[in-house]
Amino acid sequence: MLFRDTSVENLKYLNSRQAIEDIAYFINEMNKEYGSPDSVWVTFGASYAGSLALWARQAHPDLIAGAVGSSAPLEITLDFWGLKDGVGDAFRSQSGRCADNIGKAFAEMSDMMKFELGRMKLQELFALVSQLTFSC
């Protein structure tokens, strides 16, 4: 982890663009450390890491010769309910109780979003900067 301080202030660095630049930085530093600036790099990953591998190749073709992304979503869909089913199945395969608790938590948060006091509580719990709004 780049920072030992996991305060809200440092959460701004937890994004895919920063991760891609971190990959490029890592490659450059390894090339310097081992004295091989012409090394050929290939990135690999599955799911989100696969997306990062492919995006890093797109952003830095001068550093990354190839990329392999397995089950790597490249086009982001905001209302991607299909993911819920796959993730739910994965949780259920490990623990039905865990999956049930996650479902209950999401239902409770959805109910809280309907009322101003609930939104305020969620905003406080998750240390959100922006005010939560609700629309039907």
PELINHU-V614574 format. One record per helix or strand of 3 or more residues. SS is the DSSP state (h for helix, s for strand). FROM is the first residue (numbers start at 1). LEN is the number of residues. If there is no record, write none. Layout:
# PELINHU-V614574
ss=<SS:SS>
from=<FROM:FROM>
len=<LEN:LEN>
This chain:
# PELINHU-V614574
ss=<h:h:s:h:s:h:h:h>
from=<8:16:41:48:64:81:96:116>
len=<6:18:6:12:7:14:17:10>
